[in-house]
């Protein structure tokens, strides 16, 4: 029995996934397929919103660090 290399295993998995998609799409009524496509789009839009917030936070971090550094370097007057 010969061992399958990684490339062959990946190709078999790809083919099985494609077969699954083909069989499922043949069995789904068109209306259900439209709903699933819309749901997939909504999930992607949700991920886009999450990523945008993360990107925005990356843009804000340098400003927040500068503000924190500014607070840490304030002069404190000491009276005797």
Secondary structure, DSSP 4 states (H G I P E B T S, - for coil): -PPPPHHHHHHHHHHHHHHHHHHHHHHS-HHHHHHHHHHHHHHHHHHHHHHHHHHHHHHHHHHHHHHHHHHHT-------
